[in-house]
């Protein structure tokens, strides 16, 4: 889903009575029927509001499922994110593209302009769904995919939510594709992470987790400073050939110096060694800790730089600026929108300095 030279219009129609029903109960996940027209091609769809706290915002985000035709560009569903609290509207895409640039599996995305029942809803980010089609498009082996849906997805035996021992090691995860047998592999991995003695852990963990890819993912979370990314905002994929679990980032708008509410986040908010039980155990092993240090150094030198990021920011701003001026929710904040690139560049400098000064902690 590469950027086009201009924003593509998506025309969605939902019967007004169905919109009323959706708004009556924001947390109802029962979809309503609708149509979506893209490039003069009309699709019958099911649509529902998506997200957790974002459902309360004036500008809604949508989960769209195609059923006639059943797929659009190989996808049976897409996510249309309002990016309402991000004054730049680019942080999510910038982050996901950044992960891809450092060798981490990440969903593709593109900005579009949404019209609902003929009314402009503004600039949205279309996000690729992480499912079996995600794997097929990349010629990856089939395997189960789990969404980390809450703080219980912390790779621990203890809940991050109530600090009690978990009743099930599947807590915090929602299986997107796979079988009951796959659930057993997930539970076994989490159990091993928590119960292997240190010497055993170093020898055994590579049989369950693709450690190199995990450390690259960890570097991406730490660099972009997604505080929720360690126990949330990711999908877990078990590669059908290697049998190893890999991490896939998801929902990365709270990054590049701003939190989930768009407020400024200091450059030292997330520590260099990150969080969650699996991270702590891996970084307790000198071999893995030094490898993580090397990965960070390489990315700090090459991808996490203004020279690398600035052309991407400028390209995205050139693309979406005309749409922002027509966005009923964002056009009144145009002046703030225009100042965000410099804010992002400043964050890169500050975060780079902070992390560079703390690399010694990984010795």
PyMOL commands that set and color helices and strands:
alter all, ss='L'
color gray80, all
select helices_A, chain A and resi 16-24+53-56+91-101+132-137+180-195+198-207+211-224+227-230+277-283+286-302+306-324+331-357+359-362
alter helices_A, ss='H'
color red, helices_A
select strands_A, chain A and resi 8-13+32-38+41-49+62-68+77-81+109-116+119-128+145-148+173-177+234-238+245-249
alter strands_A, ss='S'
color yellow, strands_A
deselect
rebuild
show_as cartoon
